[in-house]
């Protein structure tokens, strides 16, 4: 099927996505992003029990709960074999070229997005970069190699990446919502295990596609951008979720690019990554904090070690008793839990702007010097549950205001890693569309 080249200056490829055939049980097909429930293998076992032998993206991804497991290599080999099998069996079929207009409802909250592909040549995750696509949080480079094992040589990609635009006038996605009822429906289904509901409509008309691209180019206009933010490099696409997946796609592309001629590089499928675009001003976009849980430490010993580091890094630190509320501002209040105990650090005169930076700086030092592991958790209830386990300590962090995101990244560079999440775990993007990575 011949693909039209929609030329634009903002690195957007109008993709041809792939979906399972009509009649597929889409509730079993779609599973939540692989970097969720990383300390809860029971969730992924529930998903497997629910899917059974039905076609499912669960066969095409590696939940990060199983990273570094003894059978990791076998799982990755099976994933790549499943991709080829799904293509051969017709369980992944190409759709007409176009964007996908997504409506996602979870926990009585609805957001809208637009699935497209972005040029990895326009992306640089390093702090201080000036590319159109940028990371909003620190990228942990060590997290890329294990993910690259899956991406390298994969026949298809499935995205859980959410990318944000700063579009207060609602010029890119929202005009399509006015005509959503007239667009062909690609899928409309409930999502498993409390994930809510999702629908996707095909945006294939030339006029609609051109409108989206033109609106994006206006957002990226250098003069307009500088009037708003000052003389800084234009930031059009800011990572919302899935930065390490995009960084992995970038690493894979750099390796492939080195083997290609300049002509071959221009339109190679691996040069692009499939993402869902969201407007940060959409009422359905909610920022949630990402909490921390540290494993391998007795609670009292870890609190003592962290208090020492926090005292050295900040003006003053007090320990509060009883359950507290996480707060930012002039004094960072960071609740902690272990066993049946609840308390909090009250950090006065913090050296970091955000409470997440205050805590992360101390955790990094303690773990570097004395060992242990940290996990990044969505949902305060999950933190409290995990913290009842032996040698486990949980920490809660406050929410970052979403209106601060673009200006903070433009002026200060990437935020501390795992600063915020767009919704809690079950509200994350579920794998739905796929795209070929080979010609």
KERO-639952 format. One record per residue (C-alpha): residue in three letters; x, y, z. Coordinates in pm, whole numbers, padded with zeros to 5 digits, always signed. Each point is the difference from the previous one (the first is absolute). Example, Ala and Ser with C-alpha at 12.3 -4.5 7.8 and 13.67 -1.06 7.14 Angstrom:
2
ALA+01230-00450+00780/SER+00137+00344-00066/
END
This chain:
439
UNK+00000+00000+00000/UNK+00161+00325-00118/UNK+00068+00252+00276/UNK-00036+00371-00063/UNK+00283+00223+00118/UNK-00152+00287+00198/UNK+00293+00239+00010/UNK+00028+00213+00314/UNK+00264+00180+00206/UNK-00081-00157+00338/UNK+00112-00359-00044/UNK-00342-00164-00028/UNK-00059-00315-00202/UNK-00362-00081-00084/UNK+00010-00373+00080/UNK-00170-00312-00121/UNK-00088-00176+00322/UNK-00083-00367+00036/UNK-00286-00147+00202/UNK-00151-00345+00048/UNK-00289-00104-00228/UNK-00364+00066+00075/UNK-00144-00245+00249/UNK+00311-00002+00220/UNK-00073+00032+00372/UNK+00158+00344+00044/UNK-00027-00012+00379/UNK+00240-00294-00007/UNK+00207+00156-00279/UNK+00101+00321+00184/UNK+00225-00014+00308/UNK+00143+00279+00212/UNK+00347+00151-00050/UNK+00282-00241+00082/UNK+00155+00234+00259/UNK-00302-00017+00230/UNK-00049-00234+00299/UNK+00374-00075-00001/UNK-00011-00129+00359/UNK-00329-00184-00045/UNK+00048-00309-00212/UNK-00342-00111+00117/UNK-00153+00270-00223/UNK+00172-00141-00307/UNK-00103-00352+00093/UNK-00361+00123+00022/UNK+00039+00145-00349/UNK+00137-00331-00131/UNK-00283-00195+00162/UNK-00254+00236-00157/UNK+00158-00012-00350/UNK+00050-00375-00016/UNK+00077-00098-00360/UNK-00177+00298-00161/UNK+00197+00242-00221/UNK+00146+00265+00229/UNK+00270+00262+00017/UNK+00106-00184+00316/UNK+00176-00240-00238/UNK+00185+00290-00163/UNK+00145+00184+00301/UNK+00219-00076+00302/UNK-00147+00125+00327/UNK+00284+00162+00191/UNK-00095-00205+00305/UNK+00187-00278-00183/UNK+00313+00196-00095/UNK+00311-00183+00124/UNK-00203-00314+00068/UNK+00186-00329-00071/UNK-00214-00058-00310/UNK+00029+00355-00138/UNK+00183-00107-00318/UNK-00259-00269-00072/UNK-00281+00251+00051/UNK+00160+00248-00243/UNK+00052-00271-00263/UNK-00364-00103+00037/UNK-00118+00360-00041/UNK+00185+00042-00329/UNK-00129-00336-00124/UNK-00354+00099+00099/UNK+00028+00322-00200/UNK+00083-00195-00316/UNK-00270-00256+00076/UNK-00265+00271+00050/UNK+00092+00154-00335/UNK-00009-00336-00177/UNK-00334-00096+00155/UNK-00161+00332-00091/UNK-00046+00098+00364/UNK+00156+00337-00083/UNK-00149+00167-00306/UNK+00102+00334-00159/UNK-00255+00281+00021/UNK-00028+00296-00240/UNK+00270+00263+00050/UNK-00102+00258+00259/UNK+00002+00113+00359/UNK-00213-00170+00268/UNK-00221+00226+00212/UNK-00015-00159+00344/UNK-00253+00051+00279/UNK+00097-00164+00328/UNK-00213-00009+00315/UNK+00128-00131+00333/UNK-00114+00075+00354/UNK-00268+00237-00134/UNK+00267+00206-00178/UNK+00016+00035-00381/UNK+00297+00109-00208/UNK+00052+00028-00375/UNK+00305-00078-00209/UNK+00127-00041-00353/UNK+00219-00295-00102/UNK+00278+00097-00242/UNK+00366-00078-00061/UNK+00283+00239+00091/UNK+00344+00038-00158/UNK+00270-00124+00238/UNK+00244+00236-00170/UNK-00192+00278+00177/UNK+00044-00159+00345/UNK+00282+00032+00252/UNK-00054-00109+00361/UNK+00317+00159+00140/UNK-00045+00282+00251/UNK+00022+00340-00166/UNK-00081-00124-00350/UNK-00174+00235-00241/UNK-00184-00245-00224/UNK-00371+00017-00086/UNK-00061-00320+00200/UNK+00148-00008+00350/UNK-00003-00202+00319/UNK-00175+00168+00291/UNK+00179-00211+00261/UNK+00347-00141+00045/UNK+00064-00304-00220/UNK+00160-00298+00174/UNK+00238-00117-00273/UNK+00049-00338+00169/UNK-00368-00076-00060/UNK+00043+00012-00378/UNK+00208-00317-00073/UNK-00251-00256+00137/UNK-00280+00167-00197/UNK+00219+00016-00308/UNK+00021-00380+00003/UNK-00373-00002-00078/UNK-00001+00285-00253/UNK+00303-00121-00197/UNK-00119-00220-00285/UNK-00369+00027+00098/UNK-00240-00016-00293/UNK-00251+00245+00151/UNK-00023+00265+00269/UNK-00286+00057+00242/UNK-00003+00337+00177/UNK-00083+00096+00355/UNK+00170+00338-00052/UNK-00200+00314+00079/UNK+00137+00330-00135/UNK-00129+00341+00107/UNK-00050+00323-00192/UNK-00064+00344+00151/UNK-00310+00103-00197/UNK-00214+00230+00216/UNK-00212+00108-00299/UNK-00076-00367-00076/UNK+00091+00016-00368/UNK+00145-00348-00067/UNK-00213-00280+00147/UNK-00320+00169+00109/UNK-00130+00100-00348/UNK-00015-00371-00082/UNK-00223-00064+00300/UNK-00272+00210-00162/UNK-00026-00250-00284/UNK+00093-00318+00189/UNK-00340-00159-00063/UNK+00062+00017-00377/UNK+00342-00171+00016/UNK+00032-00379-00051/UNK+00015-00191+00328/UNK+00305-00227+00029/UNK-00069-00131+00350/UNK-00233+00062+00293/UNK+00049-00217+00305/UNK+00026-00030+00376/UNK+00353-00057+00130/UNK+00098-00286+00227/UNK+00061+00011+00375/UNK-00149+00340+00076/UNK+00147+00184-00297/UNK-00324+00175-00098/UNK-00107+00044-00361/UNK+00166+00105-00327/UNK-00108+00078-00354/UNK+00203+00086-00307/UNK-00110+00166-00324/UNK+00194+00022-00326/UNK+00107+00348-00117/UNK+00083-00068-00366/UNK-00142+00300-00186/UNK+00258+00223-00165/UNK-00165+00317+00133/UNK-00002-00131+00358/UNK+00360-00118-00015/UNK+00117+00328-00149/UNK-00186+00194+00270/UNK+00184-00192+00272/UNK+00341+00050-00161/UNK-00061+00371-00064/UNK-00109+00055+00360/UNK+00310-00177+00131/UNK+00223+00212-00224/UNK-00161+00315+00141/UNK+00071-00119+00355/UNK+00362-00048-00104/UNK+00032+00342-00162/UNK+00320+00146+00144/UNK-00125+00359+00026/UNK-00324-00098+00178/UNK+00189-00235+00231/UNK+00252+00267+00099/UNK-00277+00251+00069/UNK-00139-00249+00251/UNK+00316-00146+00154/UNK+00292+00221-00102/UNK+00305-00079-00212/UNK+00011-00376+00055/UNK+00004-00288-00250/UNK-00352-00100-00100/UNK-00147-00287+00204/UNK-00302-00144-00180/UNK-00027-00354+00132/UNK+00065-00067+00371/UNK+00005-00354+00130/UNK-00294-00087+00221/UNK+00042-00377+00046/UNK+00231-00258-00149/UNK+00321+00201-00036/UNK+00216-00309+00045/UNK-00192-00174-00276/UNK+00065+00295-00231/UNK+00365+00006+00107/UNK+00020-00369-00087/UNK-00152+00066-00342/UNK+00260+00275-00048/UNK+00288-00233+00092/UNK-00136-00264-00238/UNK-00027+00255-00281/UNK+00355+00127+00054/UNK+00130-00357-00034/UNK-00205-00063-00315/UNK+00084+00341-00148/UNK+00371-00081+00007/UNK-00062-00286-00248/UNK-00203+00206-00252/UNK+00075+00234-00284/UNK-00116+00361+00032/UNK-00286-00073-00239/UNK-00111-00307+00197/UNK-00003+00199+00322/UNK-00263+00241-00126/UNK-00299-00233+00023/UNK+00110-00305+00196/UNK-00286-00107+00233/UNK+00231-00023+00304/UNK+00075+00372-00032/UNK-00345+00067+00145/UNK-00178-00103+00319/UNK-00374-00036+00048/UNK-00137+00217+00282/UNK-00326+00142+00130/UNK-00006+00381+00001/UNK-00189+00181+00279/UNK-00066+00367+00069/UNK+00124+00085+00349/UNK-00304+00232+00028/UNK-00248-00285-00053/UNK-00213-00019+00315/UNK+00052-00376-00005/UNK+00379+00029+00035/UNK+00078-00045+00369/UNK+00344+00002+00154/UNK+00051-00250+00279/UNK+00312-00034+00215/UNK+00225-00301-00039/UNK+00086-00133+00343/UNK+00305-00197+00117/UNK+00036-00335+00171/UNK+00343-00117+00120/UNK+00070-00372+00041/UNK+00271-00173+00199/UNK+00001+00230+00306/UNK-00139-00019+00350/UNK-00223+00304+00043/UNK+00168+00174+00292/UNK+00348-00045-00147/UNK-00103+00149-00336/UNK-00175+00298+00159/UNK+00312+00070+00207/UNK+00227-00028-00306/UNK-00223+00224-00211/UNK-00031+00260+00277/UNK+00380+00026+00007/UNK+00018+00057-00376/UNK-00293+00244-00001/UNK+00160+00199+00281/UNK+00320+00031-00199/UNK-00181+00107-00316/UNK-00255+00245+00141/UNK-00037+00269+00267/UNK-00175-00208+00267/UNK-00192-00327+00034/UNK-00259-00107+00258/UNK-00180-00332+00035/UNK-00375+00023+00055/UNK-00202-00278+00162/UNK-00328-00142-00131/UNK-00145+00001-00349/UNK+00067+00329-00182/UNK-00095+00161-00331/UNK+00273+00042-00263/UNK+00074+00367-00072/UNK+00229+00215-00211/UNK+00073+00368+00050/UNK+00254+00153+00239/UNK-00003-00313+00219/UNK-00018-00340-00168/UNK-00207-00252+00197/UNK+00073-00356-00111/UNK-00207-00271+00174/UNK+00153-00345+00058/UNK-00137-00339+00103/UNK+00145-00330+00117/UNK-00173-00280+00184/UNK-00265+00168+00214/UNK+00191+00327+00035/UNK-00085+00326-00180/UNK+00200+00322+00013/UNK+00150+00266-00224/UNK+00310+00202-00074/UNK-00051+00376+00025/UNK+00282+00151-00206/UNK+00048+00372+00055/UNK+00197+00216-00242/UNK+00013-00279-00259/UNK+00278+00017-00260/UNK-00224-00152-00268/UNK-00300+00184-00142/UNK-00226-00304+00018/UNK-00052-00249+00283/UNK+00071-00285-00239/UNK+00350+00140-00057/UNK+00057+00040+00373/UNK-00088-00364+00069/UNK+00164-00148-00310/UNK+00334+00168+00067/UNK+00013-00158+00347/UNK-00119-00343-00114/UNK+00258-00009-00279/UNK+00284+00064+00244/UNK-00116-00254+00256/UNK-00052-00278-00255/UNK+00326+00080-00176/UNK+00194-00027+00324/UNK-00187-00277+00180/UNK-00209-00192-00254/UNK-00371-00067-00034/UNK-00251+00053-00281/UNK-00256+00268-00076/UNK-00320-00039-00200/UNK-00228+00273-00136/UNK-00362-00052+00096/UNK-00332+00148-00115/UNK-00265+00029+00271/UNK+00037+00072+00370/UNK-00200-00310+00095/UNK+00250-00222-00183/UNK+00289+00169+00185/UNK-00164-00062+00337/UNK-00074-00363-00086/UNK+00353-00071-00120/UNK+00145+00173+00307/UNK-00147-00265+00227/UNK+00237-00257-00150/UNK+00325-00077+00186/UNK+00297+00225-00085/UNK-00215+00238-00202/UNK-00049+00374+00050/UNK-00243+00217-00198/UNK+00005+00376-00063/UNK-00277+00226-00131/UNK+00058+00310-00213/UNK-00221+00301-00085/UNK-00156+00072-00338/UNK+00170+00233-00249/UNK-00228+00258-00166/UNK-00026-00086-00370/UNK+00002+00367-00101/UNK+00361+00019+00121/UNK+00130-00273-00228/UNK+00093+00178-00323/UNK+00144+00311+00163/UNK+00206-00208+00245/UNK+00147-00221-00273/UNK+00069+00299-00226/UNK+00171+00204+00272/UNK+00159-00265+00222/UNK+00032-00310-00217/UNK-00127-00348+00092/UNK-00162-00053+00339/UNK+00125-00265+00244/UNK-00078-00346-00132/UNK-00345-00140+00071/UNK-00137+00338+00115/UNK-00356-00043-00120/UNK-00235-00241-00165/UNK-00299+00067-00223/UNK-00253-00184+00212/UNK+00040-00303+00222/UNK+00097-00345-00121/UNK-00336-00118-00138/UNK-00044+00333-00182/UNK+00317-00045-00206/UNK-00002-00062-00370/UNK-00095-00353-00098/UNK+00168-00158-00301/UNK-00237+00010-00294/UNK+00149+00108-00336/UNK+00317-00147-00151/UNK+00226+00119-00282/UNK+00246-00187-00221/UNK+00367+00072+00069/UNK+00122-00160-00321/UNK-00068+00080-00364/
END
